[in-house]
């Protein structure tokens, strides 16, 4: 997660912002009402600050508990190893060993789940502690910040209570207003043409906080992003992975048919509407551009999901002359996401830096490792999407056709 015809002035009491009127933007009279004093804001802020204190205490408590349970699990493993190696003296020995093994597996599962929860909590606490908005201000008198949802290189996403809609929303806060305006326009264009596949955006505004101007883009607040979903639930079953890819392929088809590429497809930019049906929406279109544009080398991308041409050309001019394009860039991103859904790891294995990933891509010849058995159909999808040569990757329509057929 890292977020126009008629003109409307919205979401600010002082420096009014002009933005495009759309079906998702509230009327001017609504914003004027929102400027009125709301008695619930101080109580909300106090409650949210208590939540913040509880979250920090929970992180500390969970960390201490994990340390103790790690030691206990180690002792139980040693005990099980000793019992298993002891010569059987009665018929109950095998049943005892099996019961100990089952109990240890159960405890390890609980430990693993709590370890993931601790990691997620740690990221949230670290990001919120470092944020300029850690004091949970009420922005423009309309958005009472609650907790941080994500933090990127240029922006933060917060959950906030909107005093106009009386509901929780997600707010992307960006100090670069021109980038935010471009993203908003891209987002509006996409949601106007394919509302089923993108997170609805409600409005764009500006605010000033601690003598710094920020753009605010409010959108629907959904369950989680695909990155958190995969981290919490582990690798997907093949049917679930195909369900995820099918939705992403459909969204990409619609974008490409409208001559736009996303240019930053990754689990953090895929939001999960609900975790039961795993319905998805795309977000974060600030890097989106025409699909036929040549790939800009070495910038404006998330390295872990960028294709070889982004790394290996010496200049963007070389990329242009070679005929690269962002529609094929998106296909690599879809392949990486699908691989992660199926195997819970990156197709290039482990790496600790951008340079190490570049070295792996230099050595990559299009031959993938499949850690667990998958169908030939899934192997074909992955192999084609993760081709070194961009012009050999399939189109979004082809991916949708492949994933829609029975595996």
N, C-alpha and C positions, 0 to 999 in steps of 0.2 A: 504494500500500500504505500507505499510511500506515500494528485488531483488535477442574422439580426436586422430586423427591419424597423420596428417602432422603438423609440428611445424611452427608457424609463429610469428615473432616479430612485435608488434604493439603498437601504441598510446603512445609513449614516446620518448623524445629526449635524455634522459640521461640513466636511468636504464631501459633497454629494458625488456619487459615482454614476456615470452614464453607462448603461449596458443594454443588451438586446432584450426586448420583450419576447417571452416565449410562453408556452403552455405550462411550464414548470415554475415560472416566476410569479410571485404574489403581486397584487395590485398596489398602486402607489398609496391608496388610502390605508391599506393594511400596514404598510411600512410606517405611515404617520402614526397609526395607533400603537405600533410597536415602540415608538419613541417615548411613550408615556411610562411613568414609574410603575414597576411591578414589585409588589410587596413580597413576593415569594423568593426573589433573587437572593437576599441575604441568608434566608433559611436554607436554600438549596446549596449555596456556597459552603455554609457551615457543615452541611451533611456530606458534601463531596470532599471537603477537607478531612472529615472523619474517615471516609472511605479510603483516602490516601494514606492516612496514618495506619489504618488497619492493613492495607496492602503491604506497607513496609514491614510491619510487625509479622505478617504472615510469611513474607519472604525470609526474614531472619529465623523464625520458628521452623519453617520447612527445611531451611539449610541445615540447621542443627539436627533435626530429625533424620535427614538423609545421611549425615555423617555417622550417627549412631547405628542406623539400620545397615549401612554398608559394612560396618564392622561385624554386626550380628550375622549378616548373610555370609560373610567370609568364614566365620566360625561354624555356621551350619554346613557350609560346603565341605569344610575339613571333616566335620563329624560324619556327614554322609559318605565321604570317601573312605573313612575308616570303617564304618559299618558295612559298606559294600564289599570291602576287601576282607572282611572277617569271614572265616569258614562257617558255613551254615551248620547249625546244631539242631535245628528243628524246621518243620515245614512252614512255620510262620515267618521265617527270616525274609523270604522273597517279598511277602506282603508288607512287611515292615519297611523294607528298602523302597518299595514302590510308593508307599504312603509318604515317606520322607521326601522322595523325589517330587511327588505331586505338590506337597506343601511348599517345597523350596521354589518350584516353578511359579506357584501362585504368588508367593512373597516377592519374587523377582519381578513379576508382572506389575504388582502394585508399586514397587520401588521405581520401576522404569517410568510408570505413569506420573508419579510424583516428581521424578527427576525432570521430566519434560515440563511439567507445570512450574517447577522452580526456575527452569531456564527461561520460560516465557515471562514469568513474573519479574525475573532479574532484568530482562531486556526492557520491560515497561518501566520499572522503577529507575533504571539507569537513564533511559531517554527522558522521562519526565523530570528527573532531578536536574538534568543538564539544560532543560528548556527554559527560555525566558518567561514562559507562561506557567511556571511551576506553582505560582501563587494562586492559580485558578481565577483569573479575572473574568468579569462579565464584559465581553467585547461589544461595543456600541450599545450597551444597555439591552441587548437582544439575545446574546449567546453566552450563557453561563457555562464555561468550560468545566468538564467533569474529569476526564482522564485521557491520556495520550493513546492513540491507536497505532501510530507508526511515525517513523522519522526517516527522511531521506536526505540527500545531499543539499537540496534547496528548500525543502518544505517540511512541515509537520502536519499530521492529521490527528484531530482531536474529536472525541465524542463530546457533544454539548447539548444543553437543554435550550431549545428555542422558545422564547417567551411569546412569540407570535403564534406559532403552530401548536404550542403546548406539547411538544414532543421532542424526543432525542433525535439529533441529526449528527452527521459526520461533517466536520469543517476542515478543509484543507487551508492551511495558513502559509502564505509564501511572501517573503520580503521583496521578491522581484515581480512587480505588478505587471510588467509587459509579458513575462512568461505565463503568469496566471491568466491574463486576458486571452492569450493565444490558446491555452489549454481549455478555457471556458468556451471559446468559439468552436474549437475542435469537438469538444464534448457535446455542445448543443447541436452541431451539425450531425453528429453520429446518432444522438438520441432522437432527433427529429426523424431520421431516416430508418433507424433500427432500434426502437425503444425496448424491444425484447432483450437485447444483448448488452446494453450498457447501463451503468448505474445512473438513475435519474439525478440530475443536478438542479437544485432549486434556485440558486441565485449567485451573483457575484457582487462583492462590495469591497470597500477598503476600511481600514481602521488605523488608528495611531495608538501605539503602546510603548511606553518608555522612550518617547521621542523618536520612534521608528515607525514608518508606514508599512502596513502589511495588506495583502490582498486576502480576502476570505471567500472561499467557494464552498457553499453548503450543499450537501447531497444526502440522499437516504442513508441511514445507518443500518448496515446489514450485519449478519451473524459474525463473520470472520473472513479472513482472506484464505486463499487456497494454500498458502505457505503454512499458516497455523493449522489448517485442517489436516494437511499431510503430516505435519510434525506430531500432532496429537493422535492421529489414527494409524500412522504407519503406512506401509505400502498398500495400494488399492488392489482389490480383486480385479481380474481382467475385465469383467463386465462393468464395474464402476469406473475403471480407467477409461474404457471406451465411451462411457456416458459423459465423462468429463471432456474428453477430446472431441466428441461429436458436437457438444455445445460450443467449444472454442472454435472449432472448424466452421460451424454455422455463422458465428459472429465474424470471423475473419473473411468468410465468403462475402458477407454483406458489406464489410468495409472495402474490400478489394473491388467489388462491383461498383462502388461509389468512388473509385480511384483514390482510396486512402489506405495507408498501411499504419498499423499501430506503432511499430518500431521499438516496442519495449515489452513484449509479451513475456511474462514471468509469473510465478504463483502469487507474488506480492501484489500484482496488478489485476488479479482475478478475485473477485469477491463472491463469497458463498451466501446466497439469500437465506437458505436454511440448510442445516446439516443433515436433515433426514432425507430429503429428496436430492440434495446436492445440486441445487439449481444455481447457475453461475451468472455473473455479470462482469463485463470488463470495465476498468476504470483507468485513470491516469493517462490522458492523451496528450500530454504536453510535448512529447517528441514526435507525434504523428505528423505525417507528411504524404504527399502524393506517392503512390505505390511504385511509380516508374522512376522516381529520383534515384540517382546513384548513391551508394552507401558512403556516408561520411566516415572516413577511417579514424579509428582511435578515440572518438568522442561521441557524445549524445547517445549513449547506450548503457545497458547494464552488462558488464563484461561476462558474467557467468552465463548469459543467455544470448550473447552476440556470436555470429557465425565466423568461420575462419577468415573470410574476406575482410572483416572489420579489423582483424588483428594483423594479417599477413601482407597486405599491400603497404607500400612505403608512403603513399600519399592518396588523397582523395582524387587527384587527377588521374592516377593509375586506375583507381576504382571506376571512374567514369569511362575511361578508354576501354576497360575490360567489359563494360556493359553490366555492371552489378545493378541490382534493384532492391527496393525495400519489401516488395511482395515476397521475394525469396528469403529475405532477412527474417520475415515473420514465420516462414515455414520452418526454419531452424529453431526458432523459439518454441513453436508447437512441438517439435520433436524432442527437445530437451524436457519440456513439461511432461510429455507422455512417458518418457523414459523414467523420470522421477516418480511419476504416479505408480508405475509398474515395479520399480526396483528400489525406490527410496534412496537414490544416489544420482550423482551427475554422470552423464555418459562418458565424460573424460576422466572419471575416477576422482580421487582426492587431489586437491591443490590448495596452496596457502597464499598465493599471490597471482596477480594478473600476468606477471612474467612467466610463472610456472605454467599457467593455463595456456599461454601463447606457445610455449615449448611443446606442450602436449598436442596442441592443434597442428603444429608444424610436422609432428611425427604421425599424425592421424591420417590413415589412408582409406577411411570409410568403412573399416571393419569394426563392428561393435561387439562388445562383450555382453552376453545375456546371463546375468548371475543366477536366475531361476528360469525354468522352462516356461515358454510362452508360445502361442500359436504362430504358425507360419505367416498368417495375415498380419499379426502385430509386428513380427520381425520385418515384414515388407514395409509397413508404415514407417517404422523407426529408421530403417536403412535408407529409405528414399528421402525422408525429411532431413536426415543428418548426413546428406551427401556433402563432400568437400566442395565440389563444383556446384555453384548456386543454380546454374541453368539446368542441372539435372534433378533439382528438387521439384516435387510436384506442385501444382497450383492448390489453392485452398479448396476449390471445387473437387479436385482429385482426392485430396485427403478426406473430405466429407463423404465422397463416394466410397472410398476404401473402408472407412470406419463404420459406415452405415450398413455394410454387408455383414452377414453372419460370419463370426470368426472361425 
